[in-house]
Amino acid sequence: MRLTRRTLVATGGTALALPFLNRAAHAQGRGRVVVVGGGFGGATAARALASLGHEVTLVERQPTYWTCPFSNTVLAGLNPIESIAFGYDGLSAAGVTVVRGEAQGIDTDASQVRLSDGSLPYDRLILAPGIDLRYDALPGYDEAASEVMPHAWKAGAQTELLRRQLEAMEDGGVVAIAVPENPFRCPPGPYERASLIAHYLKSTKPRSKVLILDAKDAFSKRPLFEEAWAALYPGLVEWVPVSMGGKVVGVDPATLTLMTDFAEHQVAVANVIPPQRAGGIADASGVADATGWCPVSPETFESALVPGIHVIGDACLAGAMPKSAFSANAQALVAAQAIDMLLRGETPGAPKLINTCYSLAAPDYAFTVAGVYQPVEGALAEVESAGGTSPVGAPPDVRATEADYARAWYATITGSVFG
């Protein structure tokens, strides 16, 4: 199959993983699968396995899932917060048992997930816990500080908080975004955020600016972002890489000050994105290694540390495949296919997975990076010449079309996962 952007939009990014879902489950292959975490990865896997006839229970502590994709449009005032909120009635209607609660631990010997009020037995377990923020990794920053210097890297209340701060800021203020080292959720996300905040400032507070303090010297789609900043927001966005003293090494919430190795920046609004690791249940169940992330088999996403547990989405170490909603969706379908086959005593084959990441620099200006990945020597590697980025120097109508693609992708994936 030829991979095109139109194909990706039409399928919600799962074009290479969908065919297995059309195969009916045999009675003797029916298994009990517990999925912990109801984001793009967990919800996709739960729906897929239920469609194959398995007994699926999804454990999720929140009644509403707030998507990180398109949360930056909320910050810019382009969409209301309700536009990124999704519930789980659609999954219940699809045959998934949704349990509102939090996994306290995993008893691997008994194959049970421990909850506060009981336990759930499983034949196979999928962990999709997303990320935890490493508050201890940045001096001066903790959970209390995030109420003053919001991270907004878990969407919902933090998104609303940062939006209120932007609205309250006087014209002429500086909005600082502190970006951590890799790996972290959604590598292009901070730069899309800077772009859309700049869009808001340009129209409402034109004497203000966005300052990006970065712990890296390079980032995803850098030439495309820099082209957009020069064309759309000249003088409004400043990027300071680590080699120029951009790494934030400490913060003072009381004075809204960010410290780097060479300077102190007192700002009007501070968006501090701290380093991250796999969600807490990953560490508690033994599937996270010393990096804080979870090594997995690239064929099945089964944990390399604990048999019978599969880890998908932002929490896993997926080689060259980035941490994104698109990736989580694709990994979930591969893991579901693998579990279906393993429960039948079959051997899963080597998959190909795709990821496409759309970035909005303005409501009518977007660009894309896409990649195809396959197992190579125990890790997912990018297939050469199978992906790529939008061209630099494209005319405005191309950028506007890409923005339409981005909105179509979001509507398609949220509808197919949560609808």
C-alpha positions in Angstrom: 0.0 0.0 0.0 1.3 3.4 -0.9 1.4 5.6 2.1 0.0 9.1 1.5 -1.2 11.9 3.8 -4.7 11.5 2.4 -4.6 7.8 3.5 -3.4 8.8 7.0 -6.2 11.3 7.4 -8.8 8.8 6.2 -7.7 6.1 8.6 -6.8 8.1 11.6 -3.2 7.0 11.1 -3.8 3.2 11.4 -3.6 2.2 7.8 -0.8 -0.4 8.3 -2.4 -2.0 11.3 -6.1 -2.2 10.6 -6.7 -5.4 8.6 -6.5 -7.8 11.5 -9.5 -6.1 13.1 -11.8 -7.6 10.5 -11.0 -11.1 11.6 -13.6 -12.6 14.1 -12.3 -14.1 17.3 -12.6 -17.9 17.8 -14.2 -19.0 21.1 -11.2 -20.9 22.2 -9.0 -17.8 21.8 -11.1 -15.6 24.0 -9.1 -14.2 26.8 -9.3 -11.8 29.7 -7.3 -8.6 29.0 -7.0 -5.7 31.4 -5.9 -2.3 30.1 -4.6 0.3 32.5 -4.9 3.8 31.2 -7.6 5.3 28.9 -5.6 7.6 26.6 -5.1 7.2 22.9 -3.1 4.0 23.4 -5.2 2.3 26.1 -8.6 3.2 24.7 -7.5 2.1 21.2 -6.2 -1.3 22.4 -9.3 -1.9 24.6 -11.7 -1.2 21.7 -9.7 -3.4 19.3 -9.5 -6.4 21.6 -13.2 -6.1 22.4 -14.0 -6.1 18.7 -12.1 -9.4 18.4 -14.3 -11.0 21.1 -12.0 -10.8 24.1 -13.2 -9.9 27.6 -11.7 -6.5 28.1 -11.6 -4.3 31.2 -10.3 -0.7 31.0 -9.1 0.8 34.3 -9.1 4.6 34.2 -9.1 7.0 37.2 -10.6 10.0 35.4 -14.1 10.2 33.9 -12.9 12.6 31.2 -9.8 12.4 29.0 -8.4 15.7 27.9 -6.3 15.3 24.8 -2.9 16.9 24.6 -3.3 17.1 20.8 -5.1 20.4 20.0 -4.7 21.6 23.6 -2.4 24.4 22.2 -5.4 25.7 20.3 -7.2 26.2 23.6 -4.2 28.2 24.9 -4.5 30.4 21.8 -8.2 30.9 22.2 -9.0 29.1 19.0 -11.1 26.4 20.6 -12.9 26.0 23.9 -11.6 23.6 26.5 -14.6 21.4 25.9 -13.3 20.6 22.4 -10.5 18.4 23.8 -12.7 16.6 26.4 -13.8 13.0 25.8 -15.6 10.4 27.9 -15.8 6.6 27.8 -19.4 5.9 27.0 -18.4 5.0 23.4 -16.0 2.3 24.7 -18.7 0.9 27.0 -21.0 0.7 24.1 -18.3 -1.2 22.1 -18.2 -3.9 24.8 -15.4 -2.7 27.0 -16.0 -2.9 30.8 -14.8 0.5 32.0 -13.8 0.6 35.7 -13.3 4.0 37.3 -10.4 3.6 39.6 -6.6 3.5 40.0 -4.3 0.5 39.7 -2.4 0.2 43.0 -0.1 -2.5 41.8 0.4 -5.6 39.8 0.6 -9.1 41.2 2.5 -10.8 38.4 2.5 -14.2 40.1 -1.3 -14.3 40.3 -1.8 -12.3 37.1 -3.9 -9.7 38.9 -4.2 -5.9 38.9 -4.7 -4.6 42.4 -7.3 -1.8 42.9 -8.2 0.0 46.1 -11.4 -2.1 46.4 -10.4 -5.5 44.9 -8.4 -7.0 42.0 -8.8 -7.9 38.4 -7.4 -11.1 37.0 -5.9 -11.1 33.5 -4.5 -13.4 30.9 -2.7 -10.5 29.3 -2.2 -7.0 30.7 -1.7 -3.7 28.8 -0.2 -0.7 30.5 -0.8 2.6 28.9 -0.1 5.0 31.8 1.3 7.9 29.8 3.8 10.1 31.6 4.6 11.3 35.1 6.3 14.6 35.5 9.7 14.5 37.3 9.1 17.4 39.7 12.4 16.5 41.5 14.5 17.1 38.4 14.3 20.9 38.4 15.3 22.8 41.5 12.5 25.0 42.8 9.8 23.3 40.7 7.3 21.0 42.4 3.6 20.3 42.1 2.8 23.4 44.1 5.0 25.5 41.8 3.0 24.1 38.8 0.0 26.1 40.1 2.1 29.3 39.5 4.3 28.1 36.6 2.0 25.7 34.9 3.4 22.9 32.7 0.1 22.2 30.9 1.7 19.0 29.6 -1.2 17.0 31.0 -4.2 18.7 29.5 -7.2 19.9 31.4 -7.0 22.1 34.5 -3.4 23.0 33.7 -4.5 24.1 30.2 -7.2 26.3 31.6 -4.7 27.8 34.1 -2.1 28.7 31.5 -4.8 30.2 29.3 -6.1 32.4 32.1 -2.5 33.6 32.8 -2.1 34.6 29.1 -5.4 36.4 29.1 -4.5 38.3 32.3 -1.0 39.3 31.2 -0.5 42.9 30.3 0.7 43.9 26.8 4.5 44.0 26.8 4.9 40.9 29.0 7.2 38.0 28.2 5.9 34.4 28.1 8.7 31.9 28.7 8.5 28.2 27.8 11.1 26.0 29.4 11.7 22.9 27.2 13.4 19.7 28.7 15.9 17.4 27.1 14.7 14.4 25.1 12.8 12.1 25.5 9.5 13.7 26.4 5.9 13.6 25.3 5.3 15.2 21.9 8.7 16.5 20.8 7.3 19.3 18.5 4.7 20.3 21.1 6.6 23.2 22.8 7.3 24.9 19.5 3.7 24.6 18.3 2.7 26.1 21.6 5.1 29.0 21.1 3.7 29.5 17.7 0.0 29.6 18.7 0.7 31.7 21.8 2.5 34.1 19.4 -0.6 34.1 17.2 -2.7 35.1 20.2 -0.3 37.8 21.3 0.1 39.3 17.8 -3.6 40.0 17.7 -4.2 41.1 21.3 -0.9 42.0 23.0 1.5 42.9 20.1 4.2 44.4 22.4 4.7 41.0 24.1 7.0 38.1 23.1 7.5 34.4 23.5 10.9 33.2 24.9 11.8 29.6 24.4 14.5 28.4 26.8 15.6 25.0 25.5 17.7 22.2 26.9 18.6 21.1 23.3 20.3 22.5 20.2 17.9 20.9 17.8 14.2 20.0 17.7 11.7 18.4 15.4 10.7 20.4 12.3 13.1 23.2 13.3 13.4 24.7 9.8 9.7 24.7 9.3 9.0 26.4 12.7 11.7 29.0 12.1 10.3 29.7 8.7 6.8 30.2 10.2 8.1 32.5 13.0 9.9 34.7 10.5 6.9 34.9 8.2 4.1 35.2 10.8 5.7 36.5 14.0 8.8 38.5 13.2 10.4 39.6 16.5 7.7 37.8 18.6 9.4 34.5 19.1 13.0 34.0 20.5 14.5 30.5 20.7 17.6 30.1 23.0 19.3 26.7 22.6 21.3 25.0 25.2 24.6 26.0 23.5 23.5 29.7 24.0 22.6 29.2 27.6 19.0 28.1 27.1 18.8 25.2 29.6 16.7 26.1 32.6 18.5 24.8 35.8 16.2 26.2 38.4 13.1 28.3 39.0 11.7 30.7 41.6 7.9 30.6 41.5 7.6 33.5 43.9 9.2 35.9 41.5 8.4 34.1 38.2 12.1 33.7 37.5 13.8 31.1 35.4 17.5 30.5 35.9 19.9 29.3 33.3 23.7 28.8 33.6 24.3 32.3 32.4 21.2 34.4 33.1 18.0 34.9 35.1 14.8 35.6 33.3 12.0 37.2 35.2 8.8 36.9 33.1 5.1 37.6 33.1 4.0 34.0 32.4 6.2 30.9 32.9 5.3 27.6 31.2 7.7 25.1 32.7 7.7 21.7 31.1 9.7 19.5 33.4 11.5 16.2 32.5 9.3 13.2 32.3 9.1 9.4 32.9 6.6 6.6 32.4 3.5 6.8 34.6 3.9 5.5 38.2 2.3 2.1 37.7 5.1 1.2 35.3 7.7 1.6 37.9 5.5 -0.1 40.6 5.0 -3.2 38.3 8.7 -3.5 37.4 8.4 -2.7 33.7 10.4 0.6 33.8 14.2 0.5 33.7 16.8 2.9 35.1 15.8 5.5 32.4 12.3 5.7 33.8 10.9 4.4 30.6 9.8 0.9 29.6 11.8 -1.3 27.2 9.5 -3.5 25.0 9.6 -6.0 22.2 9.1 -4.1 18.9 7.0 -7.0 17.5 4.5 -7.2 20.3 5.2 -4.4 22.8 5.5 -7.0 25.5 7.7 -5.8 28.3 11.4 -6.8 28.0 11.4 -7.0 31.9 8.1 -8.7 32.9 6.4 -11.3 30.7 2.7 -11.0 30.1 2.6 -7.2 30.3 2.5 -5.1 27.2 3.4 -1.4 27.4 2.3 1.1 24.8 2.2 4.8 24.2 4.3 7.5 25.8 5.5 5.2 28.6 7.4 2.7 26.3 10.8 2.9 24.8 9.9 2.5 21.1 13.3 3.1 19.5 13.1 5.8 16.8 9.3 6.1 17.1 8.4 9.4 18.9 6.0 9.8 21.8 2.8 11.0 20.2 -1.0 10.3 20.2 -0.5 8.9 16.6 2.2 6.6 17.8 0.2 5.4 20.7 -2.8 4.6 18.5 -0.6 2.6 16.1 1.2 0.8 18.9 -2.1 -0.1 20.5 -3.3 -1.8 17.3 -0.1 -3.8 16.9 -0.2 -4.9 20.6 -3.9 -5.9 20.3 -3.1 -8.0 17.2 -0.1 -9.6 19.0 -2.2 -10.4 22.1 -5.0 -11.8 20.0 -2.5 -14.2 18.3 -0.7 -15.1 21.5 -3.9 -16.1 23.2 -4.5 -18.4 20.3 -1.1 -19.9 20.5 0.1 -18.2 17.3 3.3 -16.3 16.7 3.0 -12.6 15.8 4.9 -11.3 12.8 7.0 -8.2 12.4 4.8 -5.2 12.1 5.2 -1.9 10.3 3.9 1.2 12.2 3.4 4.8 11.1 3.5 8.1 12.8 2.4 11.4 11.5 2.6 14.6 13.5 0.8 17.8 12.5 1.9 21.1 13.9 -0.1 24.3 13.7 1.8 27.5 13.5 -1.5 29.5 12.9 -5.1 28.5 12.3 -4.4 28.4 8.5 -0.7 27.4 8.6 0.5 23.8 9.4 3.2 21.3 8.5 3.9 17.7 9.0 6.5 15.1 9.7 5.8 11.4 9.0 7.7 8.2 9.5 7.3 4.4 9.0 8.9 2.1 11.5 9.8 -1.6 11.7 11.7 -3.9 14.0 15.5 -4.0 13.5 17.8 -5.7 15.9 15.3 -5.5 18.8 14.2 -2.0 18.4 11.9 0.0 16.1 13.9 1.8 13.4 12.7 4.2 10.8 12.3 2.9 7.3 14.4 5.0 5.0 12.7 7.1 2.4 9.3 6.1 3.7 8.5 9.3 5.5 9.6 12.9 5.5 8.5 16.4 6.4 6.5 19.1 4.6 8.7 21.2 2.2 10.3 24.4 3.4 9.2 27.3 1.2 5.7 25.9 0.4 3.1 28.5 -0.6 0.3 29.6 1.8 -2.4 27.4 0.2 -0.3 24.3 0.9 0.1 25.3 4.6 -3.6 26.0 4.8 -4.4 22.6 3.3 -2.1 21.0 5.9 -4.0 22.8 8.6 -7.2 21.3 7.2 -5.5 17.8 7.3 -4.6 18.4 10.9 -8.2 19.1 11.9 -9.4 16.2 9.9 -6.9 13.8 11.6 -8.0 15.0 15.0 -11.7 14.5 14.3 -11.0 11.1 12.8 -8.8 9.7 15.6 -10.9 11.0 18.5 -14.1 9.7 16.8 -12.6 6.3 16.2 -11.1 5.9 19.6 -13.6 7.5 21.9 -16.8 7.8 19.8 
